[in-house]
Amino acid sequence: MDLKQLESFVRVAELGSFTRAAIELRIAQPALSRQVRQLEVELHQHLLKRNGRGAVVTEAGQLLLQHARGILHQVERAREAMGQAQGALAGRVALGLPPSVARSLTVPLVHAFRERMPAASLSISEDLSVGMREDLLQGRLDLAVLYNPGFSPDIALTPLVEQALFLVEPCAGPRVRRSAPLVPLGEIAEHPLVMPRRPNAIRMLIESELARLGKKPQVVLEIDGVGAILDLVADGAGCAILSRDAVDKSARPSAYVLRPINRPALRIPVMLAHSVHRPQSATQQLAASLVRETLVRLNGGARPAAGTKAGGRSG
């Protein structure tokens, strides 16, 4: 049994596919299959059941998966300890960010990361919250910033901030101020909206809050992308519901009017998440602290998110 065999098995088990695991590990699929087969021969157990859709972990494979994750984590911790012996944290941190957060957080976070951990590497990817949750569970991400994530026993959550949401309308002319009169939550249902598809966190929040009032949103277009949504709003296709930060970091922030939502005010919690099945290394813990510090600083006017949700554990 060696580390390459264990890593190969864990990736196939988590991704449910030899093909996807080979791509992620950057090795040929026959070589990957050979490593997993050698592990099965050595342990005298079938670890994966192959089918037309991929690979499913057997009962014996589930047992090994728990141990293998711990072994690989301990190896990574040992590498980091060697780095600390030389006076620096090392290792790689894979971080997922929603597009609207990535616009403002990426540059200051990279500066802070390089300053505090010059020997470590940071990989940042953008995706919607639902996609990043899956990436956390499958080990493709170490940390992710999520909007209003639901409860999961597999994901630990740490509250970061609460962002106010605004009704975003096209600016009628250069003299129109970017801030406009408040709009009651119930009136949102009267506006044609350009929104992402379900289960986007903001959309689910809007639908839930309007349902409390016996109303539902009038969604005229479904677009998964903040930039495309704002382009359509500027073109007159409808309105959007976004954070101020998403608009301020757009290509043409002056093209929009932001109307605060009240009665009640509409806020969405932003959480930092990691998988409970992958204990955080020292490098990942410091990276998480940098994400918190940077995001809270950037949202100086935002209300801190209350409470911690995590499958029985804190983040």
C-alpha positions in Angstrom: 0.0 0.0 0.0 1.5 3.4 -1.0 0.3 7.0 -1.0 -0.3 7.1 -4.7 -2.6 4.1 -4.5 -4.5 5.7 -1.6 -4.8 9.0 -3.4 -6.1 7.3 -6.5 -8.7 5.4 -4.6 -9.9 8.4 -2.7 -10.3 10.5 -5.8 -12.2 7.8 -7.7 -14.4 7.2 -4.6 -15.2 10.9 -4.2 -15.8 11.6 -7.8 -17.5 8.4 -8.6 -15.6 8.1 -11.9 -12.2 6.7 -13.0 -12.3 9.2 -16.0 -12.9 12.3 -13.9 -10.4 11.2 -11.3 -7.7 10.6 -14.0 -8.3 14.1 -15.3 -8.0 15.6 -11.9 -4.9 13.6 -10.9 -3.4 14.3 -14.4 -2.6 10.6 -15.0 -3.7 8.1 -17.7 -6.8 6.2 -16.9 -5.2 2.8 -17.3 -2.5 3.8 -14.8 -5.1 4.9 -12.4 -7.1 1.7 -12.7 -3.9 -0.3 -12.2 -3.1 1.5 -8.9 -6.6 0.9 -7.5 -6.5 -2.7 -8.6 -3.1 -3.2 -6.9 -4.6 -1.8 -3.7 -7.6 -4.2 -4.0 -5.2 -7.2 -4.5 -3.1 -6.2 -1.6 -6.1 -5.9 0.7 -8.0 -8.9 -0.7 -11.1 -6.7 -0.9 -13.2 -5.2 -3.7 -13.2 -1.5 -2.9 -15.1 -0.1 -5.9 -18.0 -1.6 -7.9 -17.8 -0.5 -11.5 -21.0 0.2 -13.5 -22.0 2.0 -16.7 -22.2 5.3 -14.9 -18.9 5.1 -13.1 -17.8 3.6 -9.8 -19.5 3.0 -6.5 -17.7 2.4 -3.2 -18.3 -1.0 -1.6 -18.8 -1.5 2.1 -15.1 -2.4 2.4 -14.3 0.7 0.3 -16.2 3.0 2.7 -14.2 1.7 5.6 -10.9 2.3 3.8 -12.1 5.7 2.6 -12.3 6.9 6.2 -8.8 5.7 7.0 -7.3 6.9 3.7 -8.6 10.4 4.1 -7.0 10.6 7.5 -3.7 9.1 6.3 -3.4 11.6 3.4 -4.3 14.5 5.7 -1.6 13.4 8.1 0.9 13.3 5.3 -0.1 16.8 4.3 0.3 17.9 7.9 3.8 16.4 8.0 4.8 18.3 4.8 3.5 21.5 6.4 5.4 20.7 9.6 8.6 20.4 7.5 7.8 23.8 6.0 7.2 25.3 9.4 10.6 24.0 10.5 12.0 26.2 7.8 10.0 29.1 9.1 7.0 29.1 6.7 3.7 27.5 6.2 3.5 25.5 2.9 0.9 23.6 1.0 -1.9 24.4 -1.4 -5.3 25.9 -0.6 -8.2 25.6 -3.0 -10.8 28.3 -2.4 -14.2 28.7 -4.1 -15.9 32.1 -4.3 -19.3 33.3 -5.7 -18.7 35.6 -8.7 -20.0 38.7 -6.9 -17.7 38.1 -3.9 -14.7 37.2 -6.1 -14.8 40.6 -7.8 -14.0 42.4 -4.5 -12.2 39.8 -2.5 -9.7 38.2 -4.9 -7.1 40.9 -5.2 -6.8 41.9 -1.5 -7.0 38.3 -0.4 -4.1 37.3 -2.7 -2.0 40.2 -1.4 -2.7 39.1 2.2 -2.0 35.4 1.4 1.3 36.1 -0.3 2.4 38.4 2.6 1.5 35.9 5.4 2.2 32.6 3.6 4.8 33.1 0.8 5.7 29.4 0.7 2.1 28.3 0.2 -0.1 28.4 -2.9 -3.6 29.6 -3.4 -6.0 28.4 -6.1 -9.3 30.4 -6.5 -12.2 29.3 -8.6 -15.6 31.0 -9.2 -18.9 29.1 -9.1 -22.4 29.3 -7.7 -22.9 28.1 -4.1 -24.6 24.8 -5.0 -21.7 23.8 -7.2 -19.1 24.7 -4.6 -20.9 22.6 -2.0 -20.4 19.6 -4.2 -16.8 20.5 -4.8 -16.2 20.7 -1.0 -17.7 17.2 -0.5 -15.7 15.7 -3.4 -12.4 17.3 -2.2 -11.9 19.7 -5.1 -12.2 22.6 -2.8 -10.7 23.1 0.8 -12.7 26.3 1.5 -15.7 28.0 0.0 -17.6 31.2 0.6 -21.3 30.4 0.3 -24.5 32.5 0.3 -27.1 31.3 2.7 -26.2 27.6 2.6 -28.7 25.2 4.0 -27.9 22.7 6.8 -25.7 19.7 5.9 -24.1 17.3 8.3 -21.1 17.0 6.0 -20.2 20.8 5.9 -19.0 23.0 8.7 -20.0 26.7 8.4 -18.6 29.8 9.9 -20.6 33.1 9.7 -18.8 35.9 8.0 -21.2 38.9 7.2 -24.8 39.6 6.2 -25.1 41.6 3.0 -28.1 43.8 2.3 -29.9 43.1 -1.0 -31.1 45.9 -3.3 -33.6 46.1 -6.2 -31.3 47.0 -9.1 -32.9 49.1 -11.9 -31.5 50.7 -15.1 -30.4 54.3 -14.7 -32.8 56.6 -16.6 -30.1 59.2 -17.2 -26.9 60.8 -16.0 -28.6 63.0 -13.5 -30.4 60.1 -11.7 -28.7 59.2 -8.5 -27.6 55.7 -8.0 -29.5 55.5 -4.7 -33.3 55.6 -5.0 -36.3 55.5 -2.6 -36.8 52.4 -0.5 -39.0 49.6 -2.0 -41.2 47.5 0.3 -40.4 43.8 0.1 -44.0 43.1 -1.1 -43.6 45.4 -4.1 -40.8 43.3 -5.4 -43.4 40.9 -6.8 -44.6 43.8 -9.1 -41.3 44.1 -10.9 -40.1 41.9 -13.8 -36.9 40.2 -12.6 -33.9 38.8 -14.2 -32.6 36.1 -11.8 -30.4 33.0 -11.7 -32.0 29.6 -11.9 -32.9 27.6 -8.7 -31.3 26.7 -6.4 -29.4 30.0 -6.5 -29.3 31.3 -2.9 -30.5 34.8 -3.6 -33.4 33.5 -5.7 -34.4 30.9 -3.0 -34.3 33.7 -0.4 -36.5 36.0 -2.5 -39.1 33.3 -3.2 -39.2 32.3 0.4 -39.6 35.8 1.8 -42.3 36.7 -0.8 -44.1 33.4 0.0 -44.5 34.6 3.6 -46.5 37.5 2.1 -48.6 35.3 -0.1 -46.7 36.5 -3.2 -44.2 35.2 -5.7 -41.5 36.9 -7.9 -42.2 37.7 -11.5 -39.2 36.1 -13.2 -39.0 37.1 -16.8 -35.5 35.8 -17.6 -33.2 33.1 -15.9 -29.5 33.9 -16.3 -26.7 32.3 -14.3 -24.1 35.1 -14.2 -24.0 38.4 -12.4 -22.4 40.2 -15.4 -25.0 38.9 -17.8 -27.8 39.8 -15.4 -26.6 43.4 -15.1 -26.1 43.7 -18.8 -29.8 42.7 -19.3 -30.9 45.1 -16.6 -29.0 48.0 -18.3 -30.7 47.0 -21.6 -34.1 47.3 -20.0 -35.0 43.6 -19.8 -36.0 43.9 -16.2 -34.7 44.4 -12.7 -32.3 42.4 -10.5 -31.8 41.7 -6.8 -28.2 41.9 -5.9 -25.8 43.1 -3.2 -24.3 46.6 -3.6 -20.9 45.0 -3.9 -22.0 43.1 -7.0 -23.0 46.3 -8.7 -20.1 48.4 -7.5 -17.6 45.9 -9.0 -19.5 45.7 -12.4 -18.1 47.1 -15.6 -20.6 50.1 -15.5 -21.8 50.7 -11.9 -23.2 54.1 -12.9 -25.7 52.5 -15.3 -27.8 51.3 -12.3 -30.1 52.6 -9.6 -30.0 50.7 -6.3 -33.2 50.7 -4.3 -32.9 49.5 -0.7 -35.5 46.8 0.3 -37.4 47.3 3.5 -40.5 46.2 5.5 -38.6 44.0 6.2 -35.0 44.7 5.1 -33.6 41.9 3.0 -30.2 40.5 4.0 -28.4 37.4 3.0 -25.9 35.6 5.2 -22.4 34.9 3.8 -20.7 31.8 5.3 -17.2 30.2 5.1 -17.5 26.4 4.6 -15.3 23.4 4.7 -15.9 19.6 4.7 -16.1 18.0 8.1 -14.5 14.9 6.5 -11.3 16.8 5.8 -9.8 18.3 8.9 -8.2 21.7 8.1 -4.4 21.9 8.0 -2.5 24.8 9.5 -2.2 26.5 6.1 -6.0 26.1 5.5 -6.8 27.5 8.9 -4.7 30.6 8.3 -6.2 31.0 4.9 -9.7 30.8 6.4 -8.7 33.5 8.9 -7.5 35.7 6.0 -10.8 35.2 4.1 -12.7 36.2 7.2 -10.6 39.2 8.0 -10.5 40.5 4.4 -14.2 40.0 3.7 -15.3 41.6 7.0 -13.0 44.6 6.3 -14.4 45.0 2.8 -17.9 44.8 4.2 -17.3 47.3 7.0 -20.9 48.5 6.8 -22.4 45.0 6.7 -23.9 43.5 9.7 -22.1 40.4 11.1 -23.9 37.1 10.4 -25.3 35.6 13.6 -24.8 32.1 14.7 -22.8 29.2 13.4 -24.3 26.3 11.5 -22.4 23.1 11.0 -23.6 19.5 11.2 -23.2 19.6 15.0 -19.7 21.3 14.6 -18.5 24.8 14.2 -16.3 26.0 11.3 
